Amino acid sequence: MAKANGNQKELGEIAIKIAENMDGEKGTQFLIKNGLIEAAVDFEANQERFDEAFRLANNHAKYKLPEVHLKYALHLEDENRFKEAEDEFIKANKPQEAINMYEHKQDWHSALSVARQYHPESVNKVFLNQAKFYLERRDFAKSEQAYINAKEPEKAINMY
């Protein structure tokens, strides 16, 4: 039904559901046999078989590589492998995601490092988030310094 009346995305979603009920490798082969390489890449990544997802994307759908890198980065972040996750976010062309990850951990040094290197327009935002973090903890000296680093001295004055 999806093949006859749906679009490629809908067909891929249904085919992935069918593949999920098969043994992993058989599911992938089913998708490839039916010409659904994009769905096969997604299926492998969703099953956390990233080596195979990268191999398929690299050989058949290079445009899917950033998406696989992003899924792998999220997986690594969940496993607290933050430096590796950062590398994958960068490969996925998502430096802001790496910055957000480090900010969430209050790892300001790493957040600033990524921002300075890959997303300079975020540097001031990182300093402002850092200032807010210290302000909430009533560490006014560190908050003031972060506001000054963000080139927002008036916010430091208002804080006092």
N, C-alpha and C positions, 0 to 999 in steps of 0.2 A: 504494500500500500504506500509506504513512504517512498519507495523507489519510483513508483508511477506518479504520485501526486505531490510529494514533498520536495523540499530543496535539499541541497547537498548536506547542509548542517543537520537538518532533521534526520536525514538518512543515516548520517554518521552517528548521531546520538542513539538511534534505535539499534544500529548495528553494534555499538559498544555495549548496550544492554545485553544483547544476545551473546557477545564475546565474553562478557563477565560470567556467564553461566557455563562456559567451557573452561578447560584447563588453560592456564595462561598462554602457553605457546600456541595451542590450537586456536585460541581466541584471536591472537595476533595474525596467524595464518589465514583465518577466516576473513578478517578485515582486508588483508592484502589481496587475497584471492578475489575479493569483490571490488577491488580497485579503490579502496578507502584508506589510502596511505595516511592521510591526515588523522583519521580516526584511529589508525593503528599507533601512530605516534602518541596521541592523547591517551589511548588505552594503556600503553606501556608506562607513560609518565604517571598516570593515575594509579597504576599498580606498584609504583615506586621502583620500577625496573628501569632506572635512568640510563644505564649503559646502552640498553637496547633502544630506548627512546632516542638517545643521541645518535646512535648508529643509523636508525631508520631516517631520522630527520636529515642527518648529514648526507646520506646517500640518495634520498628521494624527495625531500622537502626542506631545503635549507632555510626557507623563510619561517619554518616552525622552530628553528633553533633558539631564538630568544624566549619563546614561550616555554620550551623545555628547561632552559636555564633558570627561568623564573620559578617554575614548579620545583626544581631541584633546590634552589635557594631557600624557598619556603620550607621545604623538607629539612634542610640543614639547620635552619633557624629553629625549627621545632626540636631538633636534637641538640640545641645549644652549641652548635659548631659555627660560631658567629663569623670568624675570619673567612672560613670557606663559603659561608652564605654570602658574605660581602662580595667575594670574588664572583660568585654566580650572579648576584644582582647586577654587578657591573657588566658582566657578559650579556645579561638580558637587557642592557641599556636602561636599567632602573636604579640609578644611584640614589634617588630619593627614598626608595624602599630600604636601602642599606642605612641611610641616615636615620630614618624612622626607627629601624631596628635598634640602632645604638642609642638613640634618644630614649626609647622605651626602657632600656637597661641602665639609663643614666651614665652611659659611657660617653661623656662629652668629648673627650680627646679623640676617640675613634670617629664619632659623628662629624666633628670638625675636620678631621683628616680627609674623610670621604668627600665632604662638601667642598673643601678647598681644591681637591684634586679633580673631582668629577662633576660638581654641581655648584660652582662658585656663587650663584645667585641665592643659595640656601644658607650661606655662612651666617648672615645676620639673623636669620630665623633661628638657627641653632643657638646662637648667643642669647636671643630673646627667650627661647625655651629654657635654656640653662638659668637665666636670670629668674624666671618664674619659679623654677624648681627650687632654687636657693631661697627665694623670697618666701615660699610656702613653708620652708624649714626655718625661717627667721634668721637666716645667715645673711645679714644685710651687706657685709663687706664683699662677699663673693657675688651676691646679686648685683651690687653696684658695679663691680668690675665687669661682669657680663654685659650689663647695660652699656657701659662705656665701650667695651669691645664691639658691641652692636651699633655703635655710633648713635646711641639714644640716651645721652646724658640727662635729658629732661625727665625721662622715666625714672632714673635713679633719684633725681631731686624730688619727684612726686612720691616716690617710695618713702622718703624720709618725712 
